[in-house]
Structures are given as C-alpha cells and as structure tokens.
Amino acid sequence: MNELKISDKAKEARNEYQRQWRQKNRDKLKKYNAAYWEKKAKQDETPLDRAIENYATDNRNNVTDKFSNELSVTHCFNCGEAFTPKRSDAKFCSSNCRVQYNRKNK
C-alpha cells in the first residue's frame, strides 16, 4: 500500500498532540479502550464458538439420539441462529450464511 510519508518533525508534533490529548481526556480514553477490546473479543470469537455456546444453553436438557429419525433444532455455524435443518448434516441456516462463512474463512 502507498502510505503517506511525513517528516520526522510532523511525526513528533502529531505524537505530542496525541500525548496531550490522552492526558486531558483519560476518561474518554478508558471508554474508547473498553469499547475497542469488547469489539475485538467479539470478533475473535468464531461462529462455531457462538453456535456451540447457543446450543449448550438452549438445548442443555434436549439430548437426541444420534440415529434418531427426527431432525432436531441446530445452530448456524455463521450467525449462530437456531434453525430446523432439512438434512441431518446441515450446518447453515441458509445459503447466504454458507457463502458468507466460506468467504470469511478462506
């Protein structure tokens, strides 16, 4: 990528401004940092983790036999939403979720 090259003097001025702003606005800085790390933790959580967590909480007492003919409610690997699959090996609630998941995990 082509990044703008700035002089050392400009970098020093920018850094000094940022230092002063952080000293004056400690409460805002704490708020921004907390929001950033919450967002980062949510991004690092995989859709499979969400699906497993949702499945564990929603279906704790709803254990089905592996060879049962009934299709049970399962959770989408992409969005984590509960759905009733049309096939026993379905992992996604829709083709849009399947495509989105595969694009994210290339």
N, C-alpha and C positions, 0 to 999 in steps of 0.2 A: 504494500500500500504506500502511496505517496503521502507522507506526513509533512506538515509544515515545519520547516526548520526555523527556530527562533534563536536569537542571540543569547549568550550567557547572561548578559545584563537583564534582558527581558525575563529570562527564567528566574533570576534572583528576585526581580520585582514581583513576579507572579507568586513565587513561593512565600515572600514576605507578606504580601497581601493575604494569602490563604492562612498563614500562621496567625496574623492579627484577627482575621475573621473568626477562626476557630477559638481563639482566646475570648473574644467578645460574646460568642454565641455557643457556649458549652451546652446549654440545654437543647438547642436545636441540633447540635452535633450528635448528642446522645440519642435523640429521637430519630434522626436520619440513619444512624448506625444500627439501631434496633430494627428499624423497618427493613434496611438492607439485608441484615442477617436472617431475618424471618423469611424474606423473599428467597434468599439463597438456599436456605434449608428446604423450603418447599420445592424449589427447582431440582435440588439434588435427590429428592425422593422420587423413585421411579414409579411409573404407573402400576407396575406389578406389586410394589410395596403397598400402594394405596388399595389395590384390589384385594390383596391378602388381608390387610387390616380391616377393610369393609366387610369382607367375607367372614372374618373371625368374629366381628362384633354383631353382624346381622344374623348369622347362622350358627351361633355357638351351640345351640341345642338341636339344630336341624341337620343331623348327620344322616346321609343317604348311603345306601349300599352301592358299591362300585358297579355292580351288574344289574342295577335296577332299570326297569324299562321306562320309568318316569324321568322326565327331564326336570332337574331342579333349577332354581334360580342361581345364576352365577354372576360374576362381576367382570366388566370390560377391562382388559389389560391397559387400554389407553386412558379412558376417562374415569374408570372405577365405578361406573353406574351399574346398578343391578338390572339384569335382563334375563328372560327365559330363552335359552338357545333353541334353535330349530334342529341343531345337530348336537350330538353328545360331546364333540371335540371343539365346539365354537369358543373362541377366545375374545371376540369383539362384538359389541352390540350392533354395529353397522359397518358397512364397507368404508364409510368415511373415516371411522375410528381406526379401522385396519390400515388404511392408506396413510393416515396421519402418524400412526405409531411406527410404521415401517420407514417413513421419511425421516422421523426423528432419530431412529436407531440404525441408520446406515453405517 
